[in-house]
Amino acid sequence: MYSVIVFDLGNVLIPFDYQIVVKKFNRIKPGLGKKFYKLYQDNYNIHRDFEKGIINTEQFLTIMLEWLEGKVFGKKFCRIYSSVFSINQDVVDLLPALKKKKYKLVLLSNTNPIHKKYGYGHYDFLKFFDKLILSHEVKSLKPEEKIYRAVQEFTRQPASKHFYIDDILEYVDSAKKLGWDGVQFTNYENLVEELKKKQIL
C-alpha cells in the first residue's frame, strides 16, 4: 500500500531538551542561560528564519552571541546550542527493519545548519535514509506545502504511497491534505501498533 516512509527528526528519532543549553550557559554566568532562553522564545521568528534559510549561520550567530553578552563565542556556542539531542533508540531500531522491507525512507525536518553540523549530523542512523529533506536547504518549513512537495519530487511516487510520522499533529494533518497518510508520534509502542495496523511492519 505504501512505498515511502517519511520520518520527522526532532522528538521522534532524537528528543531534544533546551534546558540543557540553559544550564550550560548559567554555568558560564548565573542567569545567562535563563535570559538567553527568554530572548530565544520571545524572538522565535529568528529561529524560524534560520530554519527556513532566510538568515544564514553568520547572521544567526551575531544575534545569539549578542544575547549572550559576549561571554560565549562561535564554536563554543555551536557546541552548547547543539547539545540538546539524545537518541530514541527504539524508534531508530525500526529503520533497518523498514529498509529490509524495501521501503524508501525519507527524513523530513525543520532544522538548521548548526544543529546538523554540531548536533545530529554525525549520527550513524542517518545512513538508512535515502534522502534528507531539511528545511534550511529547501527554503521551506512544515507545515508549508512546498516542503512536502520536495519529498515527492525526490521519491517520484504518488502522494498516497507516502506514510508520515511526526510528533506535531498539525504537520501530519498538512501531509494528509496533500494525499499522504500518517500518524502523530506519541511513543514507541503506539507507533509500532499503528505501523502494524497499516501493515507496514
Sequence and secondary structure as in RCSB ss.txt:
>XXXX:A:sequence
MYSVIVFDLGNVLIPFDYQIVVKKFNRIKPGLGKKFYKLYQDNYNIHRDFEKGIINTEQFLTIMLEWLEGKVFGK
KFCRIYSSVFSINQDVVDLLPALKKKKYKLVLLSNTNPIHKKYGYGHYDFLKFFDKLILSHEVKSLKPEEKIYRA
VQEFTRQPASKHFYIDDILEYVDSAKKLGWDGVQFTNYENLVEELKKKQIL
>XXXX:A:secstr
  SEEEE  BTTTB B THHHHHHHHHHSTTHHHHHHHHHHHTHHHHHHHHTTSS HHHHHHHHHHHTTTSS HH
HHHHHHTTTB   HHHHTHHHHHHHTT EEEEEE   HHHHHHTGGG GGGGG SEEEEHHHHT  TTSHHHHHH
HHHHH   GGGEEEEES HHHHHHHHHTT EEEE   HHHHHHHHHHTT  
